Amino acid sequence: MTDLCLRSIERISYINTYQHEMHSERITMELEAILQELTTLTPGYFPRQALQAAIAQREAITPYLLTSLEDAPRVLARMEADENYMLPFYAFYLLAQFRERRACPLIVDLFSIPGEMPLNVTGDFVTEDLGRVLASVSGGAMAPMKRLVRNPRINEYTRSAALDGLVCLVANDLQPRDAVITYFRHLLRGGLEQRPSFIWDALLDSCIDLRAEELLDDLQRAADAGLFEDFAWFTKVMRQSKATPFIELRQNRHYSLVKDTIAEIEWWACFKSQPAPPPVIPKATLPSTQKVGRNAPCPCGSGKKYKHCCGKPG
């Protein structure tokens, strides 16, 4: 091989290596910028471009999103200390959109912390979307949601969201309806603590959504024990329902998997510009030495007569 050919090959190899290094450096810089923008909320600003870039670089950003959910007590403490800390919220939705199964145990750990802190720092996310996110990252497994349902030490809204997640699996053909019905039967026959609470009403709602007529006897026994607030609602819905449960479930946004992070959250109030409050115009006060006729226009500029404005007695 001639020296000229060897030099050409070396030059091509050098150019390829240089281009690869430059590409890697550019990607790293982009990730840093994305993460910086997704970490802290700027009120009134929606980070659309950062989210689009995160989705485009799914493989590169996923480890960072997973890390943001690791060590549940630390995550909750930071969210409690800084109400503008947003990275975990973005991680919930992005990892759900990515169907990232490694996120499932991290999210379950976070919401398994006893007490009210998980609900307090995540707010409406629990009641609106936690079940959908869990179903989206579960890979179709029921066990993670069962872990939350059976834990009496955590917030009842979180446990209710886990029930929603189980119904979501059925709605999206990730679990057969019979599997979830069997689990609900287990809950009705001693799998839940035997005292009235919100989780019992949530279970009844889930049975309604699945049109679980085969559980009627078990539900009736729980109703007779005073565990439901309004059991009559169940029988009423059963009588009136005409559509099959699968049709209604698939039409219910509450039981859809997360498909588009941007569409899911862009409407949140924190991303909307808040109108400035109207200016407060202080009422003019008159020097005590100034004499104003009672029928004269009030000097404060209100347009009223002095006697009906600043000149009112008392």
KAHUUR-V592171 format. One record per backbone hydrogen bond with DSSP energy under -0.5 kcal/mol. NH is the residue of the N-H (numbers start at 0). CO is the residue of the C=O. If there is no record, write none. Layout:
BEGIN
<<NH/CO> <NH/CO>>
END
This chain:
BEGIN
<<5/1> <6/2> <7/3> <8/4> <9/5> <10/6> <11/7> <12/8> <13/9> <14/10> <15/11> <16/12> <17/13> <18/14> <19/15> <20/16> <21/17> <22/18> <23/19> <24/20> <25/21> <26/22> <27/23> <28/24> <29/25> <30/26> <31/27> <32/28> <33/29> <34/30> <35/31> <36/32> <37/33> <38/34> <39/35> <40/83> <42/40> <43/269> <44/41> <46/44> <47/45> <50/46> <51/47> <52/48> <53/49> <54/50> <55/51> <56/52> <57/54> <60/56> <61/57> <62/58> <63/60> <64/60> <65/61> <66/62> <67/63> <68/65> <69/66> <73/70> <74/70> <75/71> <76/72> <77/73> <78/74> <79/75> <80/76> <81/77> <84/81> <85/38> <85/83> <86/38> <88/85> <89/85> <90/86> <91/87> <92/88> <93/89> <94/90> <95/91> <96/92> <97/93> <98/95> <99/94> <100/98> <102/99> <103/100> <104/100> <105/101> <106/102> <107/103> <108/104> <109/105> <110/106> <111/107> <111/108> <112/109> <114/152> <119/115> <120/116> <121/117> <122/118> <124/121> <125/122> <126/122> <127/123> <128/124> <129/124> <130/125> <132/128> <133/129> <134/130> <135/131> <136/132> <137/133> <139/134> <140/137> <144/141> <145/141> <146/142> <147/143> <148/144> <149/145> <150/147> <151/149> <153/150> <154/114> <158/154> <159/155> <160/156> <161/157> <162/158> <163/159> <164/160> <165/161> <166/162> <167/163> <168/164> <169/165> <170/166> <171/167> <172/169> <173/168> <174/168> <178/175> <179/175> <180/176> <181/177> <182/178> <183/179> <184/180> <185/181> <186/182> <187/183> <188/184> <189/186> <190/185> <191/186> <194/192> <196/226> <199/196> <200/196> <201/197> <202/198> <203/199> <204/200> <205/201> <206/202> <207/203> <208/204> <209/205> <210/207> <211/206> <212/210> <214/211> <215/212> <218/214> <219/215> <220/216> <221/217> <222/218> <223/219> <224/220> <225/222> <226/221> <232/229> <233/230> <234/230> <235/231> <236/232> <237/233> <238/234> <239/235> <240/236> <247/243> <248/244> <249/245> <250/246> <251/247> <251/248> <252/250> <254/251> <255/252> <258/256> <263/259> <264/260> <265/261> <267/264> <270/267> <271/268> <280/278> <281/279> <289/286> <291/289> <295/292> <297/303> <300/297> <305/295> <306/293> <307/304> <308/305> <310/305> <311/308>>
END
